Amino acid sequence: MRWFVVCVVWICSSVALWAQDSVPKLDVTFEENETVPGQPLTLRLTVLVPTFMPDPPMWPDFETPNLMVRLPSKASSPTSKSIGGETWSGISRRYQITPVVPGTFEIPAGEVTVRYRALEGSDVLEATLPVPSQTVTGVVPEGAEGLDPFVAAEKLTLMQTVEGETTGLDAGASFSRVLEVKIEGVSPMFLPSVTPEEGLAGLRAYPESPAVEETENRGVVSGSRLEKTVYVVEGGVEGALPEVRVQWFNLKTGKVEEATTEAIDVQADAQALAPSAEPLEAAKVARWGAALVGLLLVGAGFVRWGVPVLHRSWEKAQDRRLQSAGYTYGLLKKALQKRDLSPAKQTYLQWSQKVPLAGRETEDAVAQAFLQIGAARFGNGSAPEETQAWDRLKKLCHRKHRETRYRRDTKAPDLPPLNPVSRHQN
């Protein structure tokens, strides 16, 4: 009897341990939580399941004030790990967490939702894995406390170009000042405006919108910020546009450096522009006034009654187009072309709700193709198998489109005629 009790306890413990070991696992890796503002930290989430995942996991976004959260190129990648002598498949997700300003910030807790095939049978199970909160600190290096705004990079260059003449100008003449900052090791979004706000009397500034370009090469972010300002002479000018100075912290040398440009001398011997005044006749003023009042009344009436009608008609037309089966099928073809599994499956389900059912063979083949893609991507399948499954899925969706394109029936199967007529009637 004693040995029987011991065996029962051992069997129950083994079953409980096996059940626990078959639950999906989440590994959170955040090795460093302090960095210079503008420099990214790596947060990695790895989900592992004992079988395979037919769909990609649903990841948290980690959006937090004063933190820039981005996904680098190839942020998600398949992985596997040996657990208890068995090979578990999974997927790893990499985030880049960058503090925008100095200070300590908390990334809130989140969760990862994963769907996976059960060990026994063909059921698909779902699990929610909690992600603990994390703390990120942006630290200003010693010696750079006086930088405002704070900019840290591996390299920074400042270039100035002047388009047009700046001396001997007449009223109405113009020239442009172009300032370009190139930076390496940090996103150009951290660069402040460099064009001085102060100007010269008799010279009006017309700044254009800054052009910011960002590139990434093997995980290293670089880019540039280009600012162009057009100056127009409105009167006599004598002076200089001030020089530009940008102080920044060099991550390689650990020192504060400064990039500068020269001042621009500006000279114009011109009187301020003034429009010539001509006397206007009273009758002409009255006619122009009446015409203006008429135009205002017509415009007010159109805004009051015509614009709402046009707006409602346009909204209805847009809604019909966005809800149509043809528009949804176009989105499905784009998702299939990109081989993006989650959007493709969601768009297929939306499209299927708007068109009649195709033949049973076609419907079953589409479901099997989706299952083969999931097994190849998140299981033990190979890349050629996944490619073949994508090609087959494209052909099947096109076949279903042909079968249902001109049909207007419902999804229920057609009923036989109430009064069938014999083929052998005389």
Buried (B, 14 or more C-beta within 10 A) or exposed (E): EEEEEEEEEEEEEEEEEEEEEBEBBBBBEBEEBEBBBBBBBBBBBBBBBBBBBBBBBEBBEBEBEBBBBEEEEEBBEEBEEEEEEEEBBBBBBBBBBBBBBBBEBEBEEBEBBBBBBEBEEEEBBEBEBEBEEBEBBBBBBEEBEEBEEBBBBBBBEBEBEBEEEBEEBEBEBBBBBBBBBBBBBBBBBBBEEBBBEEBBEBBEBEBEEBEBEBEEEEEEBBBBBBBBBBBBBBBBBEBBBBEBEBBBBBBEEEEBEEBEBEBBEBBBBBEEEEEEEEEEEEEEEEEEEEEEEEEEEEEEEEEEEEEEEEEEEEEEEEEEEEEEBEBBBEBBBEBBEEBBBEBBBBBBEBBBEBBBBBEEEBBEBBEBBBBBBBBBBBBEBEEEBBEBBBEBBBEBBEBBBEBBEEEEEEEEEEEEEEEEEEEEEE
